[in-house]
Amino acid sequence: MTKRKITREEALAKFQAAKEKKQECLTLLEKSMKETYKERTGKDAEKFFAL
């Protein structure tokens, strides 16, 4: 079993894909959390924070 070194371009492409997926997930999470907050309190959420 040999390990193949990945090129800089491949590493950057992989990193960029992960970054885009994270942004999509954060968008969905924000939407769902704001909807839940609105249902629970009746007020609009002003802020959203996630690591």
N, C-alpha and C positions, 0 to 999 in steps of 0.2 A: 504494500500500500504506500504510494508516494503522495506527498503533499505538493500541491501545485501553488505557486505564488500567484496571487491575483494582481492584475495591473492597477495602476492608479485610476484609470478610467472606470474599470469594473468596480473598484472600491467606492468611488464617488457616485456611480450610478446606484449601487446598493444603498448607500447612505441617503441619497436623494429620495429613493423609493420609500425607505423607512420614514423619512421626514414627512413626506406627503401623506402616508398612511396614518401617521400620528396626528397630523392636522385634521384629517377627515374624522378620525375617532373623537378628537376633542370637540369638533363642531357638533357631532351627534350627541355627545355627552352634555355639552352646554345647552343644547336645545331641550333635551329631555329633563335636565335638572331645572331649567327655568320653567318648563311646563308644570312639573311637579310642585315647585314652589308656589306658582300661581294658583294651582288647584288647592293647595294646603292653606295658604294665607289669604288669597284673594288680591295680593299685591304683585306688581311686576318686580322681578329681580333686577337690581341695578348693576350688580357686579357678579363676576364669575371667576373662580380661581381653581386651577388644577395644575399639578406638577407634571 
